[in-house]
Amino acid sequence: MAKDHGPHIKNDAQYEELRKQGMSQSKAARIANDPNSGKKGGKAEKYEDRTKKDLYEKAKQVGIEGRSKMNKEELIKALRNN
């Protein structure tokens, strides 16, 4: 059971876990008090459903070298291993 850190901490269990991970008190408190902090983010479109051009642009954005010579499958593999 999580220790009660007072009314200024909304999610005591999350706060304690963040502190164990080495976060400062203020950063852990900021995250633990955010009502959206425990929720998953948005869903990205699967790489297989994207066009080769889209995959190329993503590879360019993340700095994958040799992308201009890659086919769609190679771009997907490179993006997943990046």
GROMACS elastic network, one bead per residue, 0.5 to 0.9 nm:
[ bonds ]
;  ai    aj funct       b0    kb
    1    13     6  0.76512   500
    2     5     6  0.87447   500
    2    12     6  0.58500   500
    2    14     6  0.86723   500
    2    16     6  0.72941   500
    3    12     6  0.65246   500
    3    13     6  0.74894   500
    3    16     6  0.79764   500
    4     7     6  0.83839   500
    4     9     6  0.82894   500
    4    12     6  0.61849   500
    4    13     6  0.87943   500
    5     8     6  0.73748   500
    5     9     6  0.59985   500
    5    10     6  0.86711   500
    5    11     6  0.89309   500
    5    12     6  0.62958   500
    5    15     6  0.87023   500
    6     9     6  0.60057   500
    6    10     6  0.83591   500
    6    12     6  0.85724   500
    7    10     6  0.67793   500
    8    29     6  0.80684   500
    8    33     6  0.80925   500
    9    12     6  0.61194   500
    9    15     6  0.74919   500
    9    29     6  0.61228   500
    9    30     6  0.85667   500
    9    32     6  0.67218   500
    9    33     6  0.60600   500
   10    15     6  0.85430   500
   10    29     6  0.82563   500
   10    32     6  0.62665   500
   10    33     6  0.50460   500
   10    34     6  0.82254   500
   10    35     6  0.86234   500
   11    14     6  0.55333   500
   11    15     6  0.61832   500
   11    16     6  0.87904   500
   11    29     6  0.85340   500
   11    31     6  0.89984   500
   11    32     6  0.52034   500
   11    33     6  0.63827   500
   11    34     6  0.88566   500
   12    15     6  0.50062   500
   12    16     6  0.61630   500
   12    17     6  0.86679   500
   12    29     6  0.89317   500
   12    32     6  0.72788   500
   13    16     6  0.52420   500
   13    17     6  0.63180   500
   13    18     6  0.87281   500
   13    32     6  0.84390   500
   14    17     6  0.51401   500
   14    18     6  0.61836   500
   14    19     6  0.86207   500
   14    28     6  0.80819   500
   14    29     6  0.89525   500
   14    31     6  0.82889   500
   14    32     6  0.57330   500
   14    38     6  0.87245   500
   15    18     6  0.52141   500
   15    19     6  0.62214   500
   15    20     6  0.87005   500
   15    25     6  0.83773   500
   15    28     6  0.54254   500
   15    29     6  0.61056   500
   15    30     6  0.89221   500
   15    31     6  0.76379   500
   15    32     6  0.52916   500
   15    33     6  0.85422   500
   16    19     6  0.50993   500
   16    20     6  0.62216   500
   16    21     6  0.87104   500
   16    28     6  0.80260   500
   17    20     6  0.50594   500
   17    21     6  0.63641   500
   17    22     6  0.89301   500
   17    28     6  0.86297   500
   18    21     6  0.50291   500
   18    22     6  0.66472   500
   18    23     6  0.57515   500
   18    24     6  0.83808   500
   18    25     6  0.87804   500
   18    27     6  0.86038   500
   18    28     6  0.55563   500
   18    29     6  0.87465   500
   18    31     6  0.85320   500
   18    32     6  0.83482   500
   19    22     6  0.51174   500
   19    23     6  0.50145   500
   19    24     6  0.66168   500
   19    25     6  0.68393   500
   19    27     6  0.89702   500
   19    28     6  0.62880   500
   20    23     6  0.73772   500
   23    26     6  0.81795   500
   23    27     6  0.62765   500
   23    28     6  0.58607   500
   24    27     6  0.53337   500
   24    28     6  0.60466   500
   24    29     6  0.84263   500
   25    28     6  0.52288   500
   25    29     6  0.59799   500
   25    30     6  0.85192   500
   26    29     6  0.50977   500
   26    30     6  0.60741   500
   26    31     6  0.87030   500
   27    30     6  0.50463   500
   27    31     6  0.62856   500
   27    32     6  0.85364   500
   28    31     6  0.52747   500
   28    32     6  0.59846   500
   28    33     6  0.84692   500
   29    32     6  0.50394   500
   29    33     6  0.59362   500
   29    34     6  0.85793   500
   30    33     6  0.53324   500
   30    34     6  0.64093   500
   31    34     6  0.52578   500
   31    35     6  0.84902   500
   31    36     6  0.88383   500
   31    37     6  0.61574   500
   31    38     6  0.89331   500
   32    35     6  0.77527   500
   32    37     6  0.70380   500
   32    38     6  0.85743   500
   33    36     6  0.88329   500
   33    37     6  0.80503   500
   34    37     6  0.53919   500
   34    38     6  0.83678   500
   35    38     6  0.73401   500
   35    39     6  0.84268   500
   36    39     6  0.55000   500
   36    40     6  0.85130   500
   37    40     6  0.82565   500
   40    43     6  0.88085   500
   43    46     6  0.88877   500
   44    47     6  0.86776   500
   45    48     6  0.83799   500
   45    49     6  0.67063   500
   45    50     6  0.71689   500
   46    49     6  0.53508   500
   46    50     6  0.67858   500
   47    50     6  0.52791   500
   47    51     6  0.82311   500
   47    54     6  0.89986   500
   47    55     6  0.72493   500
   47    76     6  0.62546   500
   47    79     6  0.87841   500
   48    51     6  0.79041   500
   48    72     6  0.84635   500
   48    73     6  0.83224   500
   48    76     6  0.75340   500
   50    53     6  0.81281   500
   50    54     6  0.61044   500
   50    55     6  0.66447   500
   51    54     6  0.51431   500
   51    55     6  0.63275   500
   51    56     6  0.85773   500
   51    72     6  0.79038   500
   52    55     6  0.50344   500
   52    56     6  0.60168   500
   52    57     6  0.85963   500
   52    71     6  0.74687   500
   52    72     6  0.52612   500
   52    73     6  0.88438   500
   52    75     6  0.79175   500
   53    56     6  0.50004   500
   53    57     6  0.62245   500
   53    58     6  0.86755   500
   53    72     6  0.87218   500
   54    57     6  0.51473   500
   54    58     6  0.62686   500
   54    59     6  0.86255   500
   55    58     6  0.50693   500
   55    59     6  0.60899   500
   55    60     6  0.85083   500
   55    72     6  0.73111   500
   55    75     6  0.63734   500
   55    76     6  0.71146   500
   55    79     6  0.81923   500
   56    59     6  0.50202   500
   56    60     6  0.60872   500
   56    61     6  0.85603   500
   56    67     6  0.65988   500
   56    68     6  0.74717   500
   56    70     6  0.86193   500
   56    72     6  0.83125   500
   56    75     6  0.68964   500
   57    61     6  0.61226   500
   57    62     6  0.87737   500
   58    62     6  0.63588   500
   58    63     6  0.85446   500
   58    64     6  0.88682   500
   58    79     6  0.79647   500
   59    62     6  0.52917   500
   59    63     6  0.59978   500
   59    64     6  0.52275   500
   59    65     6  0.81939   500
   59    67     6  0.67235   500
   59    75     6  0.71155   500
   59    76     6  0.89065   500
   59    78     6  0.78690   500
   59    79     6  0.64128   500
   60    63     6  0.50421   500
   60    64     6  0.60469   500
   60    65     6  0.80258   500
   60    67     6  0.73910   500
   61    64     6  0.79814   500
   62    79     6  0.83221   500
   62    82     6  0.81409   500
   63    67     6  0.89005   500
   64    67     6  0.61215   500
   64    75     6  0.88517   500
   64    78     6  0.73036   500
   64    79     6  0.77903   500
   64    82     6  0.78413   500
   65    68     6  0.82040   500
   66    69     6  0.58472   500
   66    70     6  0.68987   500
   67    70     6  0.51544   500
   67    71     6  0.83139   500
   67    74     6  0.84613   500
   67    75     6  0.67709   500
   67    78     6  0.85934   500
   68    71     6  0.83391   500
   70    73     6  0.78241   500
   70    74     6  0.54402   500
   70    75     6  0.59179   500
   71    74     6  0.53076   500
   71    75     6  0.62093   500
   71    76     6  0.87420   500
   72    75     6  0.51258   500
   72    76     6  0.62737   500
   72    77     6  0.87387   500
   73    76     6  0.51237   500
   73    77     6  0.62741   500
   73    78     6  0.86422   500
   74    77     6  0.50761   500
   74    78     6  0.60725   500
   74    79     6  0.85365   500
   75    78     6  0.50690   500
   75    79     6  0.60585   500
   75    80     6  0.85528   500
   76    79     6  0.51799   500
   76    80     6  0.61715   500
   76    81     6  0.86448   500
   77    80     6  0.51992   500
   77    81     6  0.62048   500
   77    82     6  0.86108   500
   78    81     6  0.51996   500
   78    82     6  0.60731   500
   79    82     6  0.52152   500
